[in-house]
Amino acid sequence: MSVETELRQLEEEMWRANREGDGSFYDQVVRDDALVVSKYGVAGKAEIVPTITKNENPFLKTTLADLKVLRISDDSALVTYKATVTALISGAERTFQVLATSVYGRTGDGWRSVFHQQTEV
């Protein structure tokens, strides 16, 4: 399987885990020193995993488009794409789009998330 295919599938799985409140998946895939940047600020793994598990504003549907993978080295890559998200926020469905960038590093256990950033458009 190509690195591009592997990372595309991993991104899709990250969004699936987000939809389903599967914090254990995030706990396995996100490195301990990883960072996430969003309109809510900067957060580390210790904040992200419980937030995903609580799933207070669940994502109902997510679609990724225009996904591109840039190999930085044999063991690191950047993934960028546009995501369309339908979420249940304060009891009401809301659809929005984000431009997203993820950075992955490969270890003996496979690819791990190092960094993720989202900008709502």
DSSP file (Angstrom, degrees, kcal/mol; ACC not computed):
  #  RESIDUE AA STRUCTURE BP1 BP2  ACC     N-H-->O    O-->H-N    N-H-->O    O-->H-N    TCO  KAPPA ALPHA  PHI   PSI    X-CA   Y-CA   Z-CA
    1    1 A M              0   0    0      0, 0.0     2,-0.0     0, 0.0     0, 0.0   0.000 360.0 360.0 360.0 136.8    0.0    0.0    0.0
    2    2 A S     >  -     0   0    0      1,-0.1     4,-2.6     4,-0.0     5,-0.2  -0.317 360.0-117.7 -71.9 157.5    1.4    3.4   -0.9
    3    3 A V  H  > S+     0   0    0      1,-0.2     4,-2.8     2,-0.2     5,-0.3   0.895 116.5  55.7 -59.8 -40.3    2.1    6.0    1.8
    4    4 A E  H  > S+     0   0    0      1,-0.2     4,-2.2     2,-0.2    -1,-0.2   0.926 110.4  43.6 -59.6 -46.0   -0.5    8.3    0.2
    5    5 A T  H  > S+     0   0    0      2,-0.2     4,-2.4     1,-0.2    -2,-0.2   0.914 113.4  52.0 -65.5 -43.2   -3.2    5.6    0.5
    6    6 A E  H  X S+     0   0    0     -4,-2.6     4,-1.9     1,-0.2    -2,-0.2   0.915 113.2  43.2 -60.0 -45.2   -2.1    4.7    4.0
    7    7 A L  H  X S+     0   0    0     -4,-2.8     4,-2.5     2,-0.2    -1,-0.2   0.848 110.8  55.1 -74.2 -33.5   -2.3    8.3    5.3
    8    8 A R  H  X S+     0   0    0     -4,-2.2     4,-2.3    -5,-0.3    -2,-0.2   0.944 110.9  46.1 -60.2 -46.8   -5.6    8.9    3.4
    9    9 A Q  H  X S+     0   0    0     -4,-2.4     4,-2.2     1,-0.2    -2,-0.2   0.885 111.1  52.3 -63.5 -38.5   -7.1    5.9    5.3
   10   10 A L  H  X S+     0   0    0     -4,-1.9     4,-2.2     2,-0.2    -1,-0.2   0.912 109.1  49.3 -65.6 -42.1   -5.7    7.1    8.6
   11   11 A E  H  X S+     0   0    0     -4,-2.5     4,-2.1     2,-0.2    -2,-0.2   0.928 110.8  50.5 -61.3 -44.4   -7.2   10.6    8.1
   12   12 A E  H  X S+     0   0    0     -4,-2.3     4,-2.1     1,-0.2    -2,-0.2   0.894 110.6  49.9 -60.1 -39.6  -10.6    9.0    7.3
   13   13 A E  H  X S+     0   0    0     -4,-2.2     4,-2.7     2,-0.2    -1,-0.2   0.856 106.1  55.5 -67.9 -35.6  -10.2    6.8   10.5
   14   14 A M  H  X S+     0   0    0     -4,-2.2     4,-1.9     2,-0.2    -1,-0.2   0.926 110.6  45.1 -61.8 -43.6   -9.4    9.9   12.6
   15   15 A W  H  X S+     0   0    0     -4,-2.1     4,-2.5     2,-0.2    -2,-0.2   0.871 111.3  53.0 -69.2 -36.0  -12.6   11.5   11.4
   16   16 A R  H  X S+     0   0    0     -4,-2.1     4,-2.3     2,-0.2    -2,-0.2   0.938 109.2  49.2 -60.8 -46.0  -14.6    8.3   12.0
   17   17 A A  H  X>S+     0   0    0     -4,-2.7     5,-2.8     1,-0.2     4,-0.8   0.880 110.0  51.7 -61.4 -38.0  -13.2    8.2   15.6
   18   18 A N  H ><5S+     0   0    0     -4,-1.9     3,-0.7     3,-0.2    41,-0.4   0.931 110.3  48.2 -63.5 -45.7  -14.3   11.8   16.0
   19   19 A R  H 3<5S+     0   0    0     -4,-2.5    -2,-0.2     1,-0.2    -1,-0.2   0.886 118.1  41.1 -60.6 -39.1  -17.8   11.0   14.8
   20   20 A E  H 3<5S-     0   0    0     -4,-2.3    -1,-0.2    -5,-0.2    -2,-0.2   0.427 109.0-117.1 -93.5   0.3  -18.1    8.0   17.1
   21   21 A G  T <<5 +     0   0    0     -4,-0.8     2,-1.6    -3,-0.7    -3,-0.2   0.852  54.3 163.3  67.2  33.2  -16.4    9.5   20.2
   22   22 A D    >>< +     0   0    0     -5,-2.8     4,-1.2     1,-0.2     3,-0.8  -0.576   7.4 163.7 -90.0  75.9  -13.7    6.9   19.9
   23   23 A G  H 3>  +     0   0    0     -2,-1.6     4,-2.5     1,-0.2    -1,-0.2   0.778  69.7  66.6 -63.3 -27.5  -11.0    8.4   22.2
   24   24 A S  H 3> S+     0   0    0      2,-0.2     4,-1.5     1,-0.2    -1,-0.2   0.855  98.4  52.4 -65.3 -33.4   -9.2    5.1   22.4
   25   25 A F  H <> S+     0   0    0     -3,-0.8     4,-2.2     2,-0.2     5,-0.3   0.937 110.6  47.3 -65.5 -45.3   -8.3    5.3   18.7
   26   26 A Y  H  X S+     0   0    0     -4,-1.2     4,-2.8     1,-0.2    -2,-0.2   0.902 108.1  56.4 -60.1 -40.4   -6.9    8.8   19.2
   27   27 A D  H  < S+     0   0    0     -4,-2.5    -1,-0.2     1,-0.2    -2,-0.2   0.853 112.2  42.4 -60.7 -34.8   -5.0    7.6   22.2
   28   28 A Q  H  < S+     0   0    0     -4,-1.5    -1,-0.2    -3,-0.2    -2,-0.2   0.866 122.6  35.6 -77.9 -38.3   -3.3    4.9   20.0
   29   29 A V  H  < S+     0   0    0     -4,-2.2    84,-2.2    -5,-0.1     2,-0.4   0.779 100.0  79.2 -93.4 -29.7   -2.6    7.1   16.9
   30   30 A V  E  < S-a  113   0A   0     -4,-2.8    84,-0.2    -5,-0.3    82,-0.0  -0.680  80.3-124.5 -86.7 128.5   -1.8   10.5   18.4
   31   31 A R  E >   -     0   0A   0     82,-2.5     3,-1.6    -2,-0.4    14,-0.2  -0.331  21.8-115.7 -66.3 153.3    1.8   10.9   19.8
   32   32 A D  E 3  S+     0   0A   0      1,-0.3    13,-0.4    13,-0.1    14,-0.3   0.795 116.4  45.3 -60.6 -29.8    2.1   12.0   23.4
   33   33 A D  E 3  S+     0   0A   0     11,-0.1    -1,-0.3    12,-0.1    81,-0.1   0.266  87.5 128.8 -98.4  11.3    3.7   15.3   22.3
   34   34 A A  E <   -     0   0A   0     -3,-1.6    11,-0.7    79,-0.2     2,-0.3  -0.220  43.5-150.4 -67.8 156.5    1.3   16.1   19.5
   35   35 A L  E     -aB 115  44A   0     79,-1.7    81,-1.8     9,-0.2     2,-0.4  -0.962   7.1-160.5-128.2 147.0   -0.4   19.4   19.1
   36   36 A V  E     -aB 116  43A   0      7,-2.6     7,-2.6    -2,-0.3     2,-0.5  -0.996   7.2-163.9-125.1 132.3   -3.8   20.4   17.6
   37   37 A V  E     +aB 117  42A   0     79,-2.7    81,-2.1    -2,-0.4     2,-0.2  -0.972  26.1 138.7-118.7 126.5   -4.5   24.0   16.6
   38   38 A S  E >  S- B   0  41A   0      3,-2.3     3,-2.1    -2,-0.5    81,-0.1  -0.828  70.9 -73.7-147.9-174.1   -8.1   25.2   16.0
   39   39 A K  T 3  S+     0   0    0      1,-0.3     3,-0.1    -2,-0.2    80,-0.0   0.664 128.8  61.2 -63.7 -12.9  -10.3   28.1   16.6
   40   40 A Y  T 3  S-     0   0    0      1,-0.3     2,-0.3     3,-0.0    -1,-0.3   0.509 115.7-110.3 -89.8  -5.8  -10.4   27.0   20.3
   41   41 A G  E <   -B   38   0A   0     -3,-2.1    -3,-2.3     2,-0.1     2,-0.5  -0.810  53.5 -30.6 116.3-156.8   -6.6   27.4   20.6
   42   42 A V  E     +B   37   0A   0     -2,-0.3     2,-0.3    -5,-0.2    -5,-0.2  -0.887  59.6 176.3-106.8 131.5   -3.7   25.0   21.0
   43   43 A A  E     -B   36   0A   0     -7,-2.6    -7,-2.6    -2,-0.5     2,-0.2  -0.964  16.9-144.1-135.7 152.2   -4.2   21.6   22.7
   44   44 A G  E >>  -B   35   0A   0     -2,-0.3     4,-2.3    -9,-0.2     3,-1.1  -0.466  42.1 -88.0-103.3 179.8   -2.2   18.5   23.4
   45   45 A K  H 3> S+     0   0    0    -11,-0.7     4,-2.2   -13,-0.4   -12,-0.1   0.858 123.0  63.3 -57.2 -38.4   -3.1   14.9   23.5
   46   46 A A  H 34 S+     0   0    0    -14,-0.3    -1,-0.3     1,-0.2   -14,-0.0   0.802 112.9  35.5 -60.7 -29.2   -4.0   15.1   27.2
   47   47 A E  H <> S+     0   0    0     -3,-1.1     4,-1.3     2,-0.1    -1,-0.2   0.816 116.3  53.6 -89.5 -35.7   -6.8   17.5   26.3
   48   48 A I  H  X S+     0   0    0     -4,-2.3     4,-2.6     2,-0.2     5,-0.2   0.924 101.3  55.0 -70.8 -46.7   -7.8   16.0   22.9
   49   49 A V  H  X S+     0   0    0     -4,-2.2     4,-2.3     1,-0.2    -1,-0.2   0.921 110.8  44.3 -58.8 -48.5   -8.5   12.4   23.9
   50   50 A P  H  > S+     0   0    0      0, 0.0     4,-2.5     0, 0.0    -1,-0.2   0.870 112.5  53.9 -64.2 -33.7  -11.0   13.2   26.7
   51   51 A T  H  X S+     0   0    0     -4,-1.3     4,-1.8     2,-0.2     5,-0.4   0.923 110.1  46.1 -64.9 -43.7  -12.7   15.8   24.4
   52   52 A I  H  < S+     0   0    0     -4,-2.6    -1,-0.2     1,-0.2    -3,-0.2   0.920 112.9  50.8 -63.0 -43.4  -13.2   13.2   21.6
   53   53 A T  H  < S+     0   0    0     -4,-2.3    -2,-0.2    -5,-0.2    -1,-0.2   0.897 107.9  51.5 -63.1 -42.0  -14.4   10.6   24.2
   54   54 A K  H  < S-     0   0    0     -4,-2.5    -1,-0.2    -5,-0.2    -2,-0.2   0.882  82.7-169.6 -63.4 -38.7  -17.0   13.1   25.6
   55   55 A N     <  +     0   0    0     -4,-1.8    -3,-0.1    -5,-0.2    -4,-0.1   0.879  18.6 163.5  51.9  46.0  -18.3   13.8   22.1
   56   56 A E  S    S+     0   0    0     -5,-0.4    34,-0.2     1,-0.3    -1,-0.1   0.810  75.1  31.7 -68.2 -32.0  -20.5   16.7   23.4
   57   57 A N  S    S-     0   0    0     32,-0.1    -1,-0.3    33,-0.1    32,-0.1  -0.682  95.7-154.2-122.2  75.2  -21.0   18.2   19.9
   58   58 A P        -     0   0    0      0, 0.0    30,-2.8     0, 0.0     2,-0.5  -0.138  12.6-126.7 -61.8 141.3  -21.0   15.0   17.8
   59   59 A F  E     -C   87   0A   0    -41,-0.4    28,-0.3    28,-0.2     3,-0.1  -0.757  23.2-173.9 -80.6 126.0  -20.0   15.1   14.2
   60   60 A L  E     +     0   0A   0     26,-3.3     2,-0.3    -2,-0.5    27,-0.2   0.804  68.5   7.8 -90.8 -34.5  -22.8   13.4   12.2
   61   61 A K  E     -C   86   0A   0     25,-1.7    25,-2.8     2,-0.0     2,-0.4  -0.992  60.7-175.0-150.4 139.6  -21.1   13.4    8.8
   62   62 A T  E     -C   85   0A   0     -2,-0.3     2,-0.4    23,-0.2    23,-0.2  -1.000   1.1-175.3-137.8 137.4  -17.7   14.2    7.5
   63   63 A T  E     -C   84   0A   0     21,-2.1    21,-2.8    -2,-0.4     2,-0.4  -0.998  11.3-152.8-133.0 129.9  -16.4   14.3    3.9
   64   64 A L  E     +C   83   0A   0     -2,-0.4     2,-0.3    19,-0.2    19,-0.2  -0.836  18.5 176.4-103.4 139.9  -12.8   14.9    2.9
   65   65 A A  E     +C   82   0A   0     17,-2.7    17,-2.6    -2,-0.4    -2,-0.0  -0.953  55.6  18.9-139.2 158.0  -11.9   16.4   -0.5
   66   66 A D  E    S-     0   0A   0     -2,-0.3     2,-0.3    15,-0.2    -1,-0.1   0.834  75.4-177.9  55.2  38.1   -8.8   17.6   -2.4
   67   67 A L  E     -     0   0A   0     14,-0.1     2,-0.4    -3,-0.1    14,-0.2  -0.512   3.6-178.6 -73.6 130.8   -6.5   15.5   -0.1
   68   68 A K  E     -C   80   0A   0     12,-2.7    12,-2.4    -2,-0.3     2,-0.5  -0.976  14.8-152.7-129.8 143.9   -2.9   15.8   -0.9
   69   69 A V  E     -C   79   0A   0     -2,-0.4     2,-0.6    10,-0.2    10,-0.2  -0.974   5.8-167.5-119.2 128.0    0.1   14.1    0.7
   70   70 A L  E     -C   78   0A   0      8,-3.1     8,-2.8    -2,-0.5     2,-0.5  -0.962  16.9-141.0-114.8 115.0    3.6   15.7    0.8
   71   71 A R  E     +C   77   0A   0     -2,-0.6     6,-0.3     6,-0.2     3,-0.1  -0.641  20.1 179.4 -75.0 123.9    6.4   13.4    1.8
   72   72 A I  E    S-     0   0A   0      4,-2.0     2,-0.3    -2,-0.5     5,-0.2   0.821  70.3 -26.0 -90.0 -40.0    8.8   15.4    4.0
   73   73 A S  E >  S-C   76   0A   0      3,-1.9     3,-1.0     0, 0.0    -1,-0.4  -0.875  81.4 -77.6-154.9-175.8   11.1   12.4    4.5
   74   74 A D  T 3  S+     0   0    0     -2,-0.3     3,-0.0     1,-0.2    -3,-0.0   0.819 132.5  33.6 -60.8 -29.1   10.8    8.6    4.5
   75   75 A D  T 3  S+     0   0    0     30,-0.0    31,-3.0     1,-0.0     2,-0.3   0.154 115.0  57.4-117.6  18.1    9.3    8.8    7.9
   76   76 A S  E <   +CD  73 105A   0     -3,-1.0    -4,-2.0    29,-0.2    -3,-1.9  -0.997  53.4 170.5-148.7 147.2    7.3   12.0    7.9
   77   77 A A  E     -CD  71 104A   0     27,-2.1    27,-2.9    -2,-0.3     2,-0.4  -0.994  23.9-137.5-154.4 153.2    4.5   13.4    5.7
   78   78 A L  E     -CD  70 103A   0     -8,-2.8    -8,-3.1    -2,-0.3     2,-0.4  -0.938  17.4-163.6-113.3 135.9    2.1   16.4    5.6
   79   79 A V  E     -CD  69 102A   0     23,-3.2    23,-2.9    -2,-0.4     2,-0.4  -0.978   8.9-179.4-121.6 131.5   -1.5   15.8    4.6
   80   80 A T  E     +CD  68 101A   0    -12,-2.4   -12,-2.7    -2,-0.4     2,-0.3  -0.980  15.0 133.6-133.0 146.6   -3.8   18.7    3.5
   81   81 A Y  E     - D   0 100A   0     19,-2.0    19,-3.0    -2,-0.4     2,-0.4  -0.972  49.2 -98.7-170.4 174.3   -7.4   18.7    2.5
   82   82 A K  E     -CD  65  99A   0    -17,-2.6   -17,-2.7    -2,-0.3     2,-0.4  -0.957  33.6-161.0-110.8 133.0  -10.8   20.3    2.8
   83   83 A A  E     -CD  64  98A   0     15,-2.8    15,-2.4    -2,-0.4     2,-0.5  -0.948   8.7-154.9-115.7 134.5  -13.4   18.7    5.2
   84   84 A T  E     -CD  63  97A   0    -21,-2.8   -21,-2.1    -2,-0.4     2,-0.4  -0.945  22.7-170.8-104.4 125.3  -17.1   19.3    5.1
   85   85 A V  E     -CD  62  96A   0     11,-3.2    11,-2.5    -2,-0.5     2,-0.5  -0.951  21.0-164.3-124.4 132.2  -18.6   18.5    8.5
   86   86 A T  E     +CD  61  95A   0    -25,-2.8   -26,-3.3    -2,-0.4   -25,-1.7  -0.981  26.5 175.1-111.0 122.0  -22.1   18.3    9.8
   87   87 A A  E     -CD  59  94A   0      7,-2.9     7,-2.6    -2,-0.5     2,-0.8  -0.872  37.2-122.6-126.7 156.6  -22.2   18.4   13.6
   88   88 A L  E     + D   0  93A   0    -30,-2.8     2,-0.6    -2,-0.3     5,-0.2  -0.880  38.2 178.8 -98.2 105.2  -24.9   18.5   16.3
   89   89 A I  E >   - D   0  92A   0      3,-2.9     3,-1.9    -2,-0.8   -32,-0.1  -0.941  67.8 -19.9-117.4 117.9  -24.1   21.8   18.1
   90   90 A S  T 3  S-     0   0    0     -2,-0.6    -1,-0.2     1,-0.3     3,-0.1   0.867 128.8 -52.0  52.2  39.6  -26.3   22.8   21.0
   91   91 A G  T 3  S+     0   0    0      1,-0.2     2,-0.4    -3,-0.1    -1,-0.3   0.375 120.5 100.2  85.0  -4.6  -29.0   20.5   19.7
   92   92 A A  E <  S-D   89   0A   0     -3,-1.9    -3,-2.9     2,-0.0     2,-0.3  -0.922  73.7-117.6-118.5 140.7  -29.0   21.9   16.1
   93   93 A E  E     -D   88   0A   0     -2,-0.4     2,-0.4    -5,-0.2    -5,-0.2  -0.545  34.0-177.9 -72.6 136.4  -27.3   20.5   13.0
   94   94 A R  E     -D   87   0A   0     -7,-2.6    -7,-2.9    -2,-0.3     2,-0.4  -0.996  12.5-157.2-137.7 130.7  -24.7   22.8   11.6
   95   95 A T  E     +D   86   0A   0     -2,-0.4     2,-0.3    -9,-0.2    -9,-0.2  -0.915  24.6 155.5-109.1 134.6  -22.7   22.2    8.4
   96   96 A F  E     -D   85   0A   0    -11,-2.5   -11,-3.2    -2,-0.4     2,-0.4  -0.949  31.8-126.9-149.2 166.0  -19.3   23.9    7.9
   97   97 A Q  E     -D   84   0A   0     -2,-0.3    24,-2.5   -13,-0.2     2,-0.4  -0.917  19.0-171.0-119.7 147.1  -16.0   23.5    6.0
   98   98 A V  E     -DE  83 120A   0    -15,-2.4   -15,-2.8    -2,-0.4     2,-0.5  -0.979  22.4-135.4-131.5 147.6  -12.5   23.5    7.3
   99   99 A L  E     -DE  82 119A   0     20,-2.8    20,-2.3    -2,-0.4     2,-0.4  -0.906  37.1-166.2 -93.6 130.2   -9.1   23.5    5.6
  100  100 A A  E     -DE  81 118A   0    -19,-3.0   -19,-2.0    -2,-0.5     2,-0.4  -0.920  20.2-171.8-127.5 146.5   -7.0   21.0    7.5
  101  101 A T  E     -DE  80 117A   0     16,-2.3    16,-2.7    -2,-0.4     2,-0.4  -0.999   7.9-176.0-134.2 131.3   -3.4   20.0    7.7
  102  102 A S  E     -DE  79 116A   0    -23,-2.9   -23,-3.2    -2,-0.4     2,-0.4  -0.965  11.1-155.3-125.3 144.6   -2.0   17.0    9.5
  103  103 A V  E     -DE  78 115A   0     12,-2.9    11,-3.0    -2,-0.4    12,-1.6  -0.980  14.6-168.6-118.6 132.2    1.6   16.0   10.0
  104  104 A Y  E     -DE  77 113A   0    -27,-2.9   -27,-2.1    -2,-0.4     2,-0.4  -0.919   9.6-161.2-121.5 145.7    2.5   12.4   10.6
  105  105 A G  E     -DE  76 112A   0      7,-2.4     7,-2.7    -2,-0.4     2,-0.5  -0.972  18.1-134.1-121.2 141.8    5.7   10.6   11.7
  106  106 A R  E     + E   0 111A   0    -31,-3.0     5,-0.2    -2,-0.4     2,-0.2  -0.819  27.8 170.2-100.5 132.9    6.4    7.0   11.2
  107  107 A T  E >   - E   0 110A   0      3,-2.6     3,-1.6    -2,-0.5     0, 0.0  -0.581  56.6 -81.0-120.3-174.1    7.7    4.8   13.9
  108  108 A G  T 3  S+     0   0    0      1,-0.3     3,-0.1    -2,-0.2    -2,-0.0   0.737 131.5  53.8 -61.7 -22.3    8.2    1.0   14.2
  109  109 A D  T 3  S-     0   0    0      1,-0.4    -1,-0.3     0, 0.0     2,-0.2   0.395 120.5-100.7 -93.1   1.5    4.4    0.8   15.1
  110  110 A G  E <   - E   0 107A   0     -3,-1.6    -3,-2.6     2,-0.0    -1,-0.4  -0.711  67.3 -13.7 113.4-166.8    3.3    2.7   12.0
  111  111 A W  E     - E   0 106A   0     -5,-0.2     2,-0.4    -2,-0.2    -5,-0.2  -0.528  58.8-169.0 -77.7 138.2    2.2    6.3   11.3
  112  112 A R  E     - E   0 105A   0     -7,-2.7    -7,-2.4    -2,-0.2     2,-0.3  -0.978  26.5-111.5-128.9 141.4    1.4    8.6   14.3
  113  113 A S  E     +aE  30 104A   0    -84,-2.2   -82,-2.5    -2,-0.4    -9,-0.2  -0.564  36.4 168.1 -73.3 127.6   -0.2   12.0   14.4
  114  114 A V  E     +     0   0A   0    -11,-3.0   -79,-1.7     1,-0.4     2,-0.3   0.719  65.9   4.9-106.2 -36.0    2.2   14.7   15.4
  115  115 A F  E     -aE  35 103A   0    -12,-1.6   -12,-2.9   -81,-0.2    -1,-0.4  -0.994  54.8-176.4-155.2 141.5    0.3   17.9   14.5
  116  116 A H  E     -aE  36 102A   0    -81,-1.8   -79,-2.7    -2,-0.3     2,-0.4  -0.989   6.7-178.2-143.2 136.3   -3.2   18.8   13.2
  117  117 A Q  E     -aE  37 101A   0    -16,-2.7   -16,-2.3    -2,-0.3     2,-0.4  -0.994   3.6-169.5-135.4 140.0   -4.5   22.2   12.3
  118  118 A Q  E     - E   0 100A   0    -81,-2.1     2,-0.5    -2,-0.4   -18,-0.2  -0.993   6.1-171.3-131.3 138.6   -8.0   23.4   11.1
  119  119 A T  E     - E   0  99A   0    -20,-2.3   -20,-2.8    -2,-0.4     2,-0.2  -0.985  23.9-133.7-125.6 119.3   -9.2   26.7    9.8
  120  120 A E  E       E   0  98A   0     -2,-0.5   -22,-0.3   -22,-0.2    -2,-0.0  -0.518 360.0 360.0 -72.2 136.7  -12.9   27.1    9.3
  121  121 A V              0   0    0    -24,-2.5   -23,-0.2    -2,-0.2    -1,-0.1   0.362 360.0 360.0-115.8 360.0  -13.8   28.6    5.9
